[in-house]
Amino acid sequence: MKVKRTVIQWHLEEYSREAYRRAVLEKWADEACGTGKDELAQRYRYDVETFENGVIYLHRPAFKNKGCDFTVHCEPLIPRNDGKQIKTPRHIDLIRELVGLSNFIRVDKDFILQSVEKVYQCESMSDVLRSSQKLIPQEIFGRYERALKVAKWLFIEQDITDWNTSGRAMLMNAINKTLKDK
């Protein structure tokens, strides 16, 4: 049986890790309380980003059910190398997509890294995309935009779950290492 979720349209435009974290946690604090399991539980889908022919959304609660769990979903999917059709991109899926984009785009990998670094630094997504439009071929701009917006939410997810330790740095380090080694 498909889980019924309350769908909320929500766009988060903040400019620091602290502001992202605060806004996300305050949004979760507005959720209605559940009174039990199954149909008595409260479940949410937050549509947080759109891009050409696609959407990024969050599901709450996630399977761990530790209060601040959420999963990042993406449609259309970022292709996985194992052939599975799963809407929740893993870190490795994002990294492979960035490598694929850097191989396809006629700019060097440093440009892709600079774009991801701007997202990592919480710069305005609109500004990052606007500065890229002339350099990214139109036919793959949607993939590029999707990858950056997925990165934004995977960084936020890491900030929520690992705030006091590595947080977003772990994912950014893996992106840096992989793109610099390719």
N, C-alpha and C positions, 0 to 999 in steps of 0.2 A: 504494500500500500504506500502510495506517495505521501510524503510528509507535507502537511499544509503549513505554509509560512506566510507571515505578514510581510508584504513587499513595501519597502520604503525607498523612495528616490532620495539620494543623498550625495552631494558633491562636497568633498573636503578640500579646501584650498587654504593651507596653512604654510608657514615658512620656517619651521624649525621642528626638530624631533620632539621637543617638549610640547609644542603646540599641537602637533599631530596626536601625540599620546593623550593629552588632556581632552582634545575634541572627541577622540574615539571613545575613551572611557566615559565621558559625559553623555555621549550618545547611548552607550550601553546602559547607563544609569536610568535613562528614560524608558527602558523597556518594561512592559507589564510583567508582573510576577506570575509564574506558573503555579499551579496548585497540585501537580502530580505528574504522572508519566503519560505517554501516548497523547490522547486528545486533550489532556489537562495541562500539557506542557506548552510553553510559549516558544515559538520558533520564528526566526526572521531571515529575510533576504534583503540585503541593502544593495541596491544598484548604485555603484559609486563612480563608475567611469563609462564613457561611451567612446567609440572610435568608429571608423568607417565599417559599417555592417557588423558591428559587434558591441559587446558589453562586458564589463568586469563587475562582478557582484560578490558579496560576502554572505556566507551562511553562518548564522548563530543559532544556538550554540554549536560548537563542533563536537566531534565524537569524544574528546577527552573530558568535556563538561567541567572545566575548572573555573568557570565564571567569566573569564576573558577570552576564551577560545573562539576562534573563527577560522573559516577556511576561505581562501581566495579562489574564485571560479572565473573562467574565461570562456567566452563563446564569440567567434569560433575558437577552437582549441589551438594551443601551440602544439604542433606535432611532437609526438614522443618517439624515441628511437626503438621502443619495444612494441610498437604497433597498437598499444592500448588507446582507447578513446576515453580519456578521463579529463574532466573539466577543471580539475585542480592542478595547476602547473606547479611542478616541483622546482627547486632551485636549479637543478641540472637541466630541466627543460628550458628555463629562461636562458641559462648560459649557452646552451646549444643554439637557441634561436638567435642570440646576439652574435655568436660565431658565424652562423649562417648568413645573417644580415651583413656582417663585416666582409664576408667572402663575396657576397652578391653586389654590394654597393661599391661604386668606384671611388670611394674615399678610404683613407687608411683606417685601421682599427683604432687608432688614437681618437678619431672623430666619434666613433661609437662609445669608446670609454669616456670621453669628455661629456657626452650626452648623459650617460648613466651616472657619471660623477655629479652632474648638476642635479639629477633626480635624487641621488644619495644625499646631497647637501640641502635638499628641500627647496630648491629653486622652483619658481612657478612653472608648472607643466606647460602652460600656454606659451610662455617665453621660450622654453626649451624647444618645443615643437615649431614655433614660428621661425626660430633661428635655423632650423634644419630643413625647412620646406624646399629651399632652392638646391640643396645638396643631395637630397634623397629622391630617387626616381618615384614619380607618382604611382607607378604600378605596385610598389612595395611600401609606400608610405604608411598604409594601414597596418602592415605587419610591424613596422618600426614603432609606430604610435602604440600599438598593443603591447609590444615588448617593454617600452618605457613605463607604461601605466601599470603593467603587471609588476615590474620592478618596484615602482612606488609602493604598491600594496604589500609586496613581500618584504620590503624594508620595514614598513609600518608593523607588519605582523611580527617581525623579529624584535622590533622595539617593545611591543607589548609583552612578548613572552620572555625576552632576555634583556630587559632594560638595564639591570645592574651588572650585566656581564658584557658579552660581545655585541649583542644587539645587531644592528644593521651592518656592522663592520665585517662580520663573518661572511655574509653574502657578498659584500663589495670586494673583499679580498679574494674570494673565489672567482669572481668575474674578472678582476684585474689579472690574476695569475693565468687564467685560461686564455683570455684574449691576448695577453702579452706573449704567451708561449706558442700561440698558433701562427 
